[in-house]
Amino acid sequence: MNEEILRMEHITKRFPLGGGRTLTAVDDITFSVRRGETLGIVGESGSGKSTLARILTRLEVPTAGRILFRGEDVTALSGEALRQHRRSVQMVFQDPSTALDPKLRVRDILCEPLLNFGLIRSRDVPDKARELLRLVDLPEDFAGRYPHHMSGGQRQRVAIARALALEPELIILDEATSALDVSVQAHIIALLRTLQQEKHLAYLFICHDLYLADQFCDRILVMKQGREVETIRGLREAKSPYAQKLIASVFSVEEGKNKILPPELFQ
């Protein structure tokens, strides 16, 4: 059985609203992810999905609970220890147009993390950039382009290549395909599958599209208002009324965004 790489235990996050009031964005969530596994996190907007991702990358500090990475408690890491931890956990965001610095050429976007960690020298940048572009099936001459000279799908491939540059063990995909049209989305998902098999990566796949999560993920954590509703291995396992409501509104990626899947598919 694959090694458990991540465990989130009883994670809670509250934000102060003023006047003594608080907003509970994440409420007592526990889950784990194994090496080579894809865990999907789905739910409506405001269900706490992205807050959970920000806690995992330590962009937010949990109010309660702990984060175990490879068995080590990383909840309270700070300074250089936190910086080194972030090498192992990378994130790919929803909109590559805002995630990539428009003033930098692709080669500099890809190699900046490596230079920051002292893993390569400036003279190594051209070769390393070409290597990373090949990894995500982009032409090597894209290294000299700026992000605005590329399509949305190409920019997202660059974002994935940048996430892979530090050789992480876990990648968080926060709505990473939702801004792409269906055909490009399918190519990105195929690429992610190939990279996972080659590098034995663990993915945390956050999305609204339950059908896509069903196709791509090994397990799916369904969230509502910051809490876990249920964790399922496929759409047909859903038992909660909330998950079934989400399923009823699912659109098929394979058959087109305008076609609603028949309810009997899930019976």
Residue frames as qw, qx, qy, qz and C-alpha x, y, z in Angstrom:
[[0.000, 0.887, 0.461, 0.000, 0.00, 0.00, 0.00],
 [0.376, 0.623, -0.036, 0.685, 1.24, 3.47, -0.84],
 [0.398, -0.183, -0.467, 0.768, 2.73, 5.56, 1.93],
 [0.093, -0.892, -0.441, 0.029, 0.51, 8.18, 3.55],
 [0.486, 0.290, -0.015, 0.824, 2.13, 11.48, 2.61],
 [0.127, -0.323, 0.096, -0.933, -0.37, 13.95, 4.10],
 [0.322, -0.524, -0.783, 0.093, -2.76, 13.90, 7.04],
 [0.147, -0.419, 0.060, -0.894, -4.91, 16.84, 8.07],
 [0.368, -0.326, -0.833, 0.253, -6.33, 16.23, 11.56],
 [0.198, -0.750, -0.569, 0.272, -9.34, 18.13, 12.94],
 [0.308, 0.073, 0.138, 0.938, -8.47, 21.28, 10.97],
 [0.012, -0.843, -0.525, 0.117, -10.54, 24.34, 11.87],
 [0.336, 0.106, 0.088, 0.932, -10.13, 27.89, 10.59],
 [0.057, -0.838, -0.519, 0.161, -12.03, 30.87, 12.00],
 [0.328, 0.354, 0.104, 0.870, -11.77, 34.45, 10.76],
 [0.095, -0.495, -0.498, 0.706, -12.67, 37.40, 13.03],
 [0.163, 0.645, 0.561, 0.493, -15.48, 39.59, 11.68],
 [0.017, 0.305, -0.186, 0.934, -15.42, 42.27, 14.36],
 [0.573, -0.359, 0.036, -0.735, -17.83, 42.88, 17.17],
 [0.493, -0.299, 0.750, -0.323, -16.85, 39.58, 18.74],
 [0.880, 0.314, 0.177, -0.311, -18.20, 37.61, 15.78],
 [0.275, -0.443, 0.774, 0.360, -16.26, 34.97, 13.79],
 [0.781, 0.393, -0.225, -0.431, -16.64, 33.18, 10.48],
 [0.656, -0.283, 0.697, 0.064, -15.84, 29.46, 10.55],
 [0.496, 0.581, -0.440, -0.472, -14.49, 28.74, 7.07],
 [0.612, 0.191, -0.767, -0.034, -13.26, 25.20, 7.85],
 [0.621, -0.457, 0.293, -0.565, -14.78, 23.18, 10.66],
 [0.655, -0.327, 0.659, -0.173, -13.07, 20.06, 12.08],
 [0.803, 0.494, -0.239, -0.232, -11.89, 18.51, 8.79],
 [0.533, -0.470, 0.694, 0.114, -9.81, 15.31, 8.83],
 [0.880, 0.459, 0.007, -0.124, -8.47, 13.51, 5.75],
 [0.545, -0.499, 0.556, 0.381, -5.33, 11.88, 4.37],
 [0.673, 0.674, -0.202, -0.228, -3.63, 11.52, 0.98],
 [0.839, -0.245, 0.410, 0.262, -1.28, 8.72, -0.07],
 [0.139, -0.538, 0.558, 0.617, 1.64, 8.95, -2.44],
 [0.038, 0.005, 0.839, 0.542, 0.44, 8.54, -6.02],
 [0.063, 0.585, 0.801, -0.114, -3.19, 9.22, -5.04],
 [0.042, -0.296, -0.207, -0.932, -5.53, 11.98, -6.19],
 [0.068, -0.516, -0.736, 0.433, -7.97, 13.26, -3.58],
 [0.010, 0.517, 0.405, 0.754, -10.71, 15.50, -4.95],
 [0.065, -0.404, -0.561, 0.720, -12.31, 18.22, -2.84],
 [0.040, -0.407, -0.574, -0.709, -15.65, 19.44, -4.15],
 [0.111, -0.624, -0.627, 0.453, -18.44, 21.69, -2.98],
 [0.199, 0.886, 0.348, 0.232, -20.18, 24.94, -3.75],
 [0.296, 0.560, -0.196, 0.749, -18.43, 28.31, -3.59],
 [0.350, -0.606, 0.278, -0.658, -17.85, 29.23, 0.03],
 [0.928, -0.252, -0.233, -0.147, -17.67, 25.63, 1.21],
 [0.556, -0.750, 0.352, 0.059, -14.08, 26.08, 2.45],
 [0.933, 0.257, 0.101, 0.232, -12.16, 24.28, -0.30],
 [0.495, 0.686, -0.175, 0.505, -9.63, 27.00, -1.10],
 [0.383, -0.783, 0.326, -0.365, -9.21, 27.93, 2.57],
 [0.934, -0.256, 0.249, 0.030, -8.23, 24.32, 3.22],
 [0.801, 0.435, 0.009, 0.411, -5.66, 24.51, 0.42],
 [0.123, 0.822, -0.232, 0.506, -4.22, 27.75, 1.82],
 [0.681, -0.630, 0.312, -0.204, -3.89, 26.11, 5.23],
 [0.967, 0.025, 0.157, 0.201, -2.03, 23.18, 3.70],
 [0.625, 0.528, -0.051, 0.573, 0.48, 25.50, 2.01],
 [0.491, -0.484, -0.354, 0.632, 0.64, 27.54, 5.23],
 [0.084, 0.408, 0.215, 0.883, -0.62, 30.68, 3.53],
 [0.548, -0.579, -0.031, -0.603, -3.13, 30.49, 6.38],
 [0.098, 0.245, -0.858, 0.442, -2.54, 29.16, 9.89],
 [0.492, -0.420, -0.715, -0.267, -5.25, 26.84, 11.25],
 [0.430, -0.609, 0.187, -0.640, -7.14, 27.93, 14.34],
 [0.700, -0.345, 0.571, -0.256, -7.11, 24.34, 15.55],
 [0.957, 0.267, 0.110, -0.035, -5.86, 20.95, 14.36],
 [0.389, -0.629, 0.555, 0.381, -2.56, 19.81, 12.91],
 [0.720, 0.618, -0.235, -0.212, -0.94, 19.05, 9.56],
 [0.700, -0.385, 0.568, 0.200, 1.26, 15.97, 9.23],
 [0.632, 0.687, -0.291, -0.208, 3.48, 15.70, 6.15],
 [0.674, 0.334, -0.642, 0.147, 5.37, 12.41, 5.78],
 [0.719, -0.395, -0.535, 0.203, 4.54, 11.83, 9.44],
 [0.391, -0.066, -0.287, 0.872, 6.09, 15.11, 10.63],
 [0.047, -0.832, -0.498, 0.239, 3.97, 17.79, 12.30],
 [0.399, 0.208, 0.213, 0.867, 4.43, 20.87, 10.08],
 [0.112, -0.834, -0.532, -0.093, 1.59, 22.94, 11.57],
 [0.320, -0.914, -0.055, 0.242, 3.84, 25.39, 13.41],
 [0.718, 0.072, 0.211, 0.660, 6.78, 25.55, 10.99],
 [0.079, 0.978, 0.070, -0.181, 8.26, 28.99, 10.41],
 [0.165, -0.799, 0.467, 0.342, 11.27, 30.65, 8.81],
 [0.195, 0.504, -0.769, -0.342, 13.66, 28.45, 6.85],
 [0.282, 0.041, 0.951, -0.120, 11.94, 25.22, 7.94],
 [0.513, 0.591, 0.459, -0.420, 8.65, 26.43, 6.41],
 [0.342, 0.717, -0.377, -0.477, 10.44, 27.61, 3.28],
 [0.007, 0.330, -0.924, -0.192, 12.00, 24.16, 2.79],
 [0.418, 0.276, 0.818, -0.283, 8.65, 22.46, 3.42],
 [0.506, 0.667, 0.146, -0.527, 7.10, 24.46, 0.59],
 [0.138, 0.479, -0.751, -0.432, 9.51, 22.81, -1.84],
 [0.105, 0.036, 0.994, 0.012, 7.59, 19.58, -1.28],
 [0.218, 0.630, 0.714, -0.215, 4.09, 21.10, -1.58],
 [0.084, -0.112, 0.330, 0.933, 3.33, 23.21, -4.64],
 [0.373, 0.578, 0.577, -0.440, 0.11, 24.76, -5.96],
 [0.150, 0.171, 0.593, 0.772, -1.34, 25.37, -9.42],
 [0.212, 0.384, 0.397, -0.806, -3.99, 28.09, -9.42],
 [0.523, 0.587, 0.591, -0.178, -7.17, 28.55, -11.43],
 [0.442, 0.891, 0.101, -0.034, -6.12, 31.43, -13.68],
 [0.779, -0.059, 0.134, 0.610, -2.62, 31.18, -15.17],
 [0.283, 0.747, 0.165, 0.579, -3.01, 34.74, -16.51],
 [0.325, -0.864, 0.128, -0.362, -2.76, 36.10, -12.97],
 [0.879, -0.436, 0.142, 0.129, -0.53, 33.36, -11.55],
 [0.768, 0.139, 0.172, 0.601, 2.33, 34.04, -14.01],
 [0.206, -0.695, 0.010, 0.689, 4.31, 37.29, -13.90],
 [0.616, 0.736, 0.280, 0.022, 3.54, 39.04, -17.23],
 [0.080, 0.937, -0.324, -0.102, 6.90, 40.85, -17.14],
 [0.439, -0.487, 0.741, 0.143, 8.96, 37.67, -17.12],
 [0.559, 0.351, -0.635, -0.400, 9.79, 35.38, -20.00],
 [0.931, -0.169, -0.192, -0.262, 8.78, 31.74, -19.60],
 [0.732, 0.222, -0.513, 0.389, 12.35, 30.59, -18.91],
 [0.061, 0.367, -0.482, 0.793, 12.58, 32.98, -15.96],
 [0.708, -0.307, 0.041, -0.635, 9.14, 32.01, -14.65],
 [0.942, -0.024, -0.330, -0.064, 10.15, 28.35, -14.68],
 [0.722, 0.182, -0.436, 0.505, 13.60, 28.75, -13.18],
 [0.160, -0.684, 0.220, -0.677, 13.01, 31.47, -10.59],
 [0.823, -0.504, 0.071, -0.251, 12.10, 28.92, -7.85],
 [0.935, 0.053, -0.115, 0.330, 15.24, 26.90, -8.61],
 [0.385, 0.551, -0.225, 0.705, 17.44, 30.00, -8.45],
 [0.429, -0.691, 0.128, -0.568, 15.79, 31.08, -5.18],
 [0.904, -0.400, 0.128, -0.083, 16.67, 27.74, -3.58],
 [0.127, -0.746, 0.630, 0.174, 20.17, 27.73, -5.06],
 [0.839, 0.054, 0.540, -0.031, 19.49, 24.55, -7.01],
 [0.715, 0.474, 0.286, 0.427, 20.81, 25.86, -10.33],
 [0.326, -0.435, 0.094, 0.834, 23.10, 28.66, -11.52],
 [0.361, 0.688, 0.051, -0.627, 22.11, 31.43, -13.90],
 [0.175, 0.473, -0.703, -0.502, 24.02, 29.81, -16.74],
 [0.145, 0.082, 0.986, 0.020, 21.88, 26.66, -16.31],
 [0.417, 0.405, 0.380, -0.720, 18.58, 28.50, -16.89],
 [0.511, 0.398, -0.417, -0.638, 18.25, 27.95, -20.67],
 [0.339, 0.142, -0.922, -0.118, 18.83, 24.19, -20.47],
 [0.072, 0.194, 0.847, -0.490, 16.63, 23.72, -17.41],
 [0.451, 0.379, 0.157, -0.792, 13.80, 25.75, -18.94],
 [0.527, 0.296, -0.615, -0.506, 13.86, 23.60, -22.08],
 [0.199, 0.025, -0.967, 0.157, 13.83, 20.45, -19.93],
 [0.223, 0.298, 0.656, -0.656, 10.76, 21.66, -18.00],
 [0.510, 0.389, -0.146, -0.753, 8.96, 22.65, -21.19],
 [0.424, 0.192, -0.836, -0.289, 9.54, 19.19, -22.64],
 [0.018, 0.076, 0.903, -0.423, 8.08, 17.72, -19.44],
 [0.364, 0.486, 0.530, -0.591, 4.71, 19.39, -20.13],
 [0.528, 0.404, 0.668, 0.335, 4.80, 18.86, -23.91],
 [0.190, 0.944, 0.094, -0.252, 5.53, 22.45, -24.92],
 [0.725, 0.571, -0.060, 0.380, 8.04, 23.45, -27.64],
 [0.672, -0.305, -0.162, 0.656, 11.46, 24.43, -26.31],
 [0.272, 0.315, 0.151, 0.897, 11.34, 27.79, -28.09],
 [0.359, -0.785, -0.410, -0.294, 8.49, 28.85, -25.78],
 [0.640, -0.391, -0.299, 0.590, 11.22, 29.63, -23.25],
 [0.282, -0.004, 0.070, 0.957, 11.68, 33.07, -24.80],
 [0.180, -0.576, -0.535, -0.591, 7.96, 33.97, -24.84],
 [0.191, -0.141, 0.442, -0.865, 5.96, 36.08, -22.45],
 [0.255, 0.268, 0.877, -0.308, 2.75, 34.62, -20.95],
 [0.446, 0.589, 0.251, -0.626, 0.48, 36.90, -23.01],
 [0.358, 0.493, -0.610, -0.507, 1.92, 35.38, -26.19],
 [0.086, 0.043, -0.995, -0.015, 0.47, 31.98, -25.24],
 [0.549, -0.374, -0.504, -0.552, -3.00, 30.43, -25.07],
 [0.612, -0.544, 0.256, -0.514, -4.74, 29.69, -21.77],
 [0.995, -0.089, -0.020, -0.026, -3.92, 25.99, -22.02],
 [0.694, 0.431, -0.298, 0.494, -0.28, 26.70, -22.80],
 [0.105, -0.654, 0.365, -0.654, -0.02, 29.09, -19.84],
 [0.816, -0.425, 0.180, -0.348, -1.49, 26.45, -17.56],
 [0.949, 0.140, -0.166, 0.229, 1.12, 23.97, -18.78],
 [0.346, 0.579, -0.370, 0.639, 3.79, 26.52, -17.86],
 [0.491, -0.587, 0.282, -0.578, 2.20, 26.85, -14.40],
 [0.979, -0.180, 0.020, -0.092, 2.33, 23.07, -14.01],
 [0.770, 0.376, -0.268, 0.441, 5.96, 22.99, -15.16],
 [0.009, 0.653, -0.375, 0.658, 6.84, 25.67, -12.61],
 [0.757, -0.465, 0.205, -0.410, 5.14, 23.65, -9.87],
 [0.994, 0.032, -0.049, 0.097, 7.18, 20.60, -10.92],
 [0.422, 0.752, -0.371, 0.345, 10.48, 22.48, -11.02],
 [0.242, -0.621, 0.597, -0.447, 11.23, 21.91, -7.32],
 [0.482, 0.062, -0.872, -0.058, 10.28, 18.21, -7.60],
 [0.483, -0.294, 0.391, -0.726, 7.42, 18.33, -5.06],
 [0.007, 0.042, 0.996, -0.072, 5.72, 15.27, -3.64],
 [0.140, 0.628, 0.728, -0.238, 2.27, 16.87, -3.42],
 [0.054, 0.107, 0.304, 0.945, 0.64, 19.31, -5.84],
 [0.213, 0.550, 0.611, -0.528, -2.53, 21.21, -5.00],
 [0.108, 0.249, 0.607, 0.747, -4.63, 21.93, -8.08],
 [0.100, 0.481, 0.523, -0.696, -7.00, 24.73, -7.04],
 [0.533, 0.712, 0.323, -0.322, -9.63, 24.92, -9.81],
 [0.322, -0.496, 0.536, 0.602, -6.67, 24.46, -12.15],
 [0.224, 0.155, 0.797, 0.539, -8.78, 23.41, -15.14],
 [0.175, 0.675, 0.657, -0.288, -11.99, 25.39, -14.62],
 [0.127, 0.755, -0.067, -0.640, -10.87, 28.41, -16.69],
 [0.080, -0.304, 0.776, 0.546, -10.13, 26.22, -19.72],
 [0.718, 0.188, -0.198, -0.640, -12.47, 25.06, -22.46],
 [0.927, -0.128, 0.260, -0.237, -13.44, 21.39, -22.54],
 [0.882, 0.410, -0.164, 0.162, -10.91, 20.18, -25.12],
 [0.251, 0.670, -0.500, 0.488, -7.98, 21.96, -23.45],
 [0.614, -0.492, 0.409, -0.462, -9.17, 20.73, -20.06],
 [0.993, 0.037, 0.064, -0.087, -9.05, 17.15, -21.32],
 [0.688, 0.532, -0.334, 0.364, -5.44, 17.60, -22.51],
 [0.100, -0.658, 0.500, -0.554, -4.38, 19.08, -19.16],
 [0.823, -0.318, 0.308, -0.355, -6.01, 16.20, -17.25],
 [0.958, 0.249, -0.099, 0.102, -4.24, 13.68, -19.49],
 [0.401, 0.645, -0.434, 0.485, -0.93, 15.46, -18.86],
 [0.423, -0.585, 0.452, -0.524, -1.49, 15.44, -15.09],
 [0.966, -0.111, 0.139, -0.185, -2.21, 11.71, -15.17],
 [0.823, 0.429, -0.244, 0.282, 0.98, 11.01, -17.11],
 [0.131, 0.668, -0.465, 0.566, 3.10, 13.14, -14.78],
 [0.684, -0.473, 0.335, -0.443, 1.57, 11.45, -11.75],
 [0.999, 0.046, 0.019, -0.001, 2.43, 8.01, -13.07],
 [0.666, 0.540, -0.295, 0.423, 5.98, 9.03, -14.00],
 [0.146, 0.522, -0.462, 0.702, 6.76, 10.86, -10.76],
 [0.470, -0.364, -0.780, 0.195, 4.40, 9.13, -8.31],
 [0.043, -0.249, 0.172, -0.952, 2.92, 12.48, -7.32],
 [0.042, -0.538, -0.783, 0.311, 0.05, 13.01, -4.91],
 [0.028, -0.353, -0.300, -0.885, -2.62, 15.50, -6.01],
 [0.085, 0.504, 0.637, -0.577, -5.19, 17.47, -4.09],
 [0.086, 0.268, 0.603, 0.747, -7.71, 18.35, -6.80],
 [0.115, 0.477, 0.503, -0.711, -10.10, 21.16, -5.85],
 [0.053, -0.101, -0.588, -0.801, -12.97, 21.78, -8.24],
 [0.523, 0.136, 0.264, -0.799, -16.68, 22.50, -8.68],
 [0.687, 0.261, -0.463, -0.495, -17.18, 19.86, -11.37],
 [0.707, -0.298, 0.576, -0.283, -18.13, 16.65, -9.60],
 [0.928, 0.353, 0.100, -0.068, -18.14, 14.62, -12.81],
 [0.480, 0.723, -0.437, 0.235, -14.58, 15.70, -13.62],
 [0.325, -0.583, 0.649, -0.364, -13.54, 14.83, -10.07],
 [0.894, -0.021, 0.373, -0.247, -15.14, 11.41, -10.51],
 [0.841, 0.526, -0.103, 0.070, -13.13, 10.79, -13.68],
 [0.392, 0.710, -0.437, 0.389, -9.81, 12.03, -12.30],
 [0.270, -0.594, 0.554, -0.517, -9.78, 11.32, -8.56],
 [0.380, 0.031, -0.917, 0.117, -9.33, 8.16, -6.53],
 [0.223, -0.555, -0.725, 0.341, -11.49, 9.55, -3.72],
 [0.007, -0.570, -0.228, -0.789, -13.68, 12.65, -3.38],
 [0.210, -0.352, -0.606, 0.682, -14.20, 14.70, -0.22],
 [0.061, -0.672, -0.500, -0.543, -17.52, 16.57, -0.41],
 [0.247, -0.184, -0.437, 0.845, -17.66, 19.80, 1.62],
 [0.140, -0.733, -0.481, -0.460, -20.51, 22.07, 2.66],
 [0.309, -0.880, 0.002, -0.361, -20.17, 25.23, 4.75],
 [0.031, -0.733, 0.610, -0.299, -16.71, 24.25, 5.93],
 [0.654, -0.281, 0.647, -0.273, -17.59, 20.72, 7.03],
 [0.065, 0.184, -0.924, -0.330, -17.12, 17.28, 5.50],
 [0.754, 0.050, -0.007, -0.655, -20.36, 15.83, 4.16],
 [0.946, -0.057, 0.320, -0.018, -18.88, 12.51, 3.05],
 [0.028, -0.610, 0.694, 0.382, -15.87, 10.97, 1.32],
 [0.873, 0.298, 0.299, -0.243, -16.67, 8.73, -1.63],
 [0.503, -0.264, 0.665, 0.484, -14.77, 6.69, -4.20],
 [0.092, 0.168, 0.681, 0.706, -17.13, 7.57, -7.04],
 [0.362, -0.134, -0.099, -0.917, -20.39, 9.29, -7.87],
 [0.662, -0.222, -0.613, -0.371, -22.38, 6.11, -7.46],
 [0.498, -0.180, -0.711, 0.463, -21.34, 5.86, -3.80],
 [0.081, -0.255, 0.177, -0.947, -22.86, 9.22, -2.84],
 [0.282, -0.449, -0.842, 0.098, -25.41, 8.81, -0.06],
 [0.094, -0.449, -0.390, 0.798, -25.89, 12.28, 1.39],
 [0.333, 0.799, 0.497, -0.066, -28.73, 14.45, 0.00],
 [0.026, -0.878, 0.185, 0.441, -26.23, 17.28, -0.52],
 [0.284, -0.358, 0.746, 0.484, -23.88, 15.20, -2.68],
 [0.384, 0.413, 0.806, 0.178, -26.82, 13.83, -4.64],
 [0.206, 0.899, 0.260, -0.287, -28.01, 17.39, -5.24],
 [0.109, -0.710, 0.474, 0.509, -24.57, 18.28, -6.63],
 [0.372, -0.030, 0.860, 0.349, -24.61, 15.20, -8.85],
 [0.386, 0.658, 0.642, -0.082, -28.02, 16.15, -10.24],
 [0.214, 0.939, 0.024, -0.269, -26.57, 19.40, -11.60],
 [0.535, -0.417, 0.548, 0.490, -23.40, 17.87, -13.05],
 [0.603, 0.714, -0.153, -0.321, -22.38, 18.57, -16.63],
 [0.931, 0.011, 0.273, 0.244, -20.44, 15.99, -18.60],
 [0.163, -0.724, 0.438, 0.507, -16.95, 16.99, -19.67],
 [0.381, -0.081, 0.823, 0.415, -16.81, 14.21, -22.22],
 [0.284, 0.562, 0.748, 0.209, -20.17, 14.92, -23.81],
 [0.137, 0.518, 0.211, 0.817, -20.01, 18.72, -23.66],
 [0.074, -0.056, -0.516, 0.851, -20.77, 21.34, -21.07],
 [0.449, -0.016, -0.065, -0.891, -24.31, 21.83, -22.33],
 [0.695, -0.111, -0.636, -0.317, -25.45, 18.26, -21.81],
 [0.510, -0.467, 0.489, -0.531, -26.78, 17.27, -18.40],
 [0.182, 0.166, -0.969, -0.009, -26.09, 13.67, -17.46],
 [0.642, -0.341, -0.467, -0.504, -29.24, 11.56, -17.00],
 [0.519, -0.547, 0.428, -0.498, -30.18, 10.84, -13.35],
 [0.985, -0.053, 0.022, -0.160, -30.35, 7.10, -14.02],
 [0.605, 0.550, -0.487, 0.306, -26.58, 7.09, -14.56],
 [0.008, 0.472, -0.636, 0.610, -26.18, 7.43, -10.81],
 [0.792, -0.260, 0.130, -0.537, -28.81, 4.93, -9.71]]
